[in-house]
Amino acid sequence: MNSQENKPKVLILGSVNFAKDAYESLNQIVELVKPAAENREEFIEECRRGTFDDIRLAYRDFSSSRITGLVDQELIDALPRSLRFMASCGAGYDQLDIDACSARNPPLLVSNTPTAVDDATADANMFLILGALRNFNAGMHSLRQGKWLGQPIPSFGHDPRGKTLGILGMGGIGRNMKAKAEAFGMKVIYHNRHQLSDELAAGAQYVTFDELMSSSDVLSLNLPLNKNTRHIISTAEFAKMKDGVVVVNTARGAVMDEAALVQALESGKVFSAGLDVFENEPEIHPGLLHNQRVILVPHMGTWTTETLTAMETWAIDNVIQALTKGTLKSPVPEQSHLK
């Protein structure tokens, strides 16, 4: 008798590289199914052939897009109607069209890993803030070329103490970063769609969007990417900022217009920038690559074994809860009304 007989099936899109114990525990109670496809066209064809027709649950990570592409209307239409839950391994889920998932009959319910990434991403945020403020990248670039400080020498940087940090998107990452920034003597202001409770704000001052633009010495972008936030920072917003502002982004590249950022850097409106995410990853605007006042990191905000283990474990927990209770541990907010 096949040991997998009668076990529920889980479609694995991507891989589990760190949470081995959680993955093995899942493997004991389900049959793990991986697509044979090597590209989007082949994956859609597998779906249309009925390869996954009896599968109700899926696990996916960021790397799965190399095969499936975006989880958009075309892909959602191809997926079997039996698939009811998709546990996404990551805090951001802009690779998935949540409106299309919700509109499907029955809805495809999606979860993310909202708090597992907070500490590591906030750490990366502070690294970029400090490095951009101090203009370290220019010196490091010259040093690697064997030119010590180089000629002309880099512009002098700035201390974080006494500077105003403006956080656009005061969710878990933003609140975690607030505590870290205050340890460096920074004053924190923020803007959200909705003002936080006093307990969650923990002393950070709520300001309007325009006030955030005009009052921040350092602007940190920590908001999700969606149709309302795409290019929320562009030419008009840079014009409202202080001269010599520092801009840091660990959210998603497309929340900021990269071409507008390049112009603001070239004009001196922006003193320096620290970027972990980019508008068209893995492509990077040449004006950013060639500007020594920009610290560039290739989307490594959660690039630690501890955080990746926590993320994968959380996503697997979502799969198990969907299997055992018919609900998700952390459904995306846009689907909180769906069952």
Buried (B, 14 or more C-beta within 10 A) or exposed (E): EEEEEEBEBBBBBBBBEBBEEBBEBBBEEBBBBEBEBEEBEBBBEBBEEEBBEEBBBBBBBBEBBEBBBEBBBEBBEBBBEEBBBBBBBBBBBBBBBBEBBBEBEEBBBBBBBBBBBBBBBBBBBBBBBBBBBBBBBBBBBBEEEEEEEBEEEBEEBBEBEEBBBBBBBBBBBBBBBBEBBBEBEBBBBBBBEEEBEEEEBBEBEBBEBEBBBBBBBBBBBBBBBBEEBBBBBBEEBBEBBBEEBBBBBBBBBBBBBBBBBBBBBEEEBBBBBBBBBBBEEEEBBEBBEEBBBBBBBEBBBBEBEEBBBBBBBBBBBBBBBBBEEEEBBBBBEBBEEBE
